[in-house]
Amino acid sequence: MNRIAQLEEFLKESPNDPFLYYALTLEYQKLGDDFKTRAGFEHLVQTFPDYVGTYYHFGKFLERLGESQQAEEIYRRGIDIATQLRNHHAKGELMGALNQLLGLDDEDEDF
């Protein structure tokens, strides 16, 4: 059984596990299926907005597609969620990605 089929089976047993949706989305991304990757990320931010790991990878995905404005919005939303959750590591990674996208130094937090 391939990885996608395994994850889909796990989701039947645990349909409220955001990690399984996240892992499935990353599998679609590895395969280069942009449609299913986008759908997976959008599902995650809508259904599991507190699953903070989504925002960095979704932002990078959007950057790769040339959708810089949307990537910026996702990074900012992720920063807000990480701040609320007091997840300093995720917040730092998201701020670094946002600063890189905006062409700012890591020390410049003017966003």
C-alpha positions, 0 to 999 in steps of 0.5 A: 500500500502506498503512502497516500493510501495508508494516510487515507486509511488512517483518516477513516479511523481518525478524521479529526487528526490534523497531522494526517491531513498535513502529511497527506498534503505533503505527499501530494506536494512531493508528487507535484500535484498542485491542485490537491496540495492547495486543497489540502493546505486550504482545508487545514487552515479552515478546519484546523487553524491552530495547526501552526505547522501548516502556515510555513509550508503553505506559504512556501508553496504559494511562493513557489507558485509566484503568489507572493501576496497570498504567501504573505497573508498566510505567513501573517495569519500563522504568526498571529496563531503562533503568538496566540499559542505562545509557540515561539519557535513557529513564530520565529520561523514564520517571521523569518519566512515573511522577512525573507519574502519581503526582502527584510533583514531577520532583525527587522520586525517591521511587518 
